[in-house]
Amino acid sequence: MRHATLSWLSAAMLTAGLSATPALAEETHIDFVLNWKYQGPQSAFFMAKDKGYFAEEGLDVTIDQGEGSAAAITKVASGAYDAGFGDINALIALAADKPDEAPIAVYVMFNNPPFTIAVKADSDIREPKDLEGKTIGGPASDGALQLFPAFAEITGIDPSKVEITNMQANLREQMLARGQVDGVFGYVNTIAFSAKSAGMNPDEDFRFINYGNYGMDLYSNAVVVSKALAKDHPEAVEGLLRAINRGVKDMIADPNGSVKYVMDREPLLNADVEAERTVATLKMEMSNPEAETIGLGAVDEARLKRAIDILVKARDLPRAPEVSEIFTDRFLPPLSERPTKIVD
């Protein structure tokens, strides 16, 4: 990580007899980790970079692919990254155990719970209790897998009767389709559109048991920053959020066109599928009605407190973090600048 890298006048200017004077602007470098491999909904971050929004804020932002929404939280907590896009529920769990290490959420983008267990459409699994005696798979860092103890508590599943197996994310949909597992953990849009990319029809081939339908009214992915960045460079965090917010607004205004900024990084993606994924994410993961009142990026504190209590009880966490330990709005752009209507 590098912070506050100074830009200096060119050697040619110095040769001309000018004194060595620092440039007026100071540039702050931020290492940022995504939630996952390149996907359409990440275009907001890439537009912020490619359109110069970060640069306008005096920021030099490096964006790396991620290994899961929960993993993004630990990567920021470890100091490997200054900021990232990760699951706020993984942040709650970390803050309950290691409050000094946990980062802080500063812009909640996914305000509806995307967590799901997908099963084959012809499966005899129709409700959560039917998962007992079955094998469910997913990447170890998957948010839905990590939340399964909470889901089991709420729905009355005996978790000792469910076999959980880890798998590589790129094998998830194929293993389910082939019957190698009875179900898979994931985000509903991630599974659905990864299946589409592999030539499957998720509407016909799969059925989804969504956590949100069973009382788990949780927030999901948020921009998080390290405590060090928030403390030492608060102006950089404010600039980071202003730039990302502009990228989000651009993605909302033109979700199909926004995919270009992801395709520039990974040309092998299917542009049509990624455009569909982006539209679905806007509708399903970013369109909670509360946004009309508090704006995208903010949280309803009472709702977040309920989510914290759900996780503490279901996962037997050592303590219940305060809402202020998990999220702060002090870096957010004003409500007048943040989206309040995500889809028509």
Summary of the structure (lengths in Angstrom):
residues: 344
radius of gyration: 21.0
end to end distance: 40.5
largest distance: 81.0
contacts: 1202
relative contact order: 0.18
helix: 46%
strand: 18%
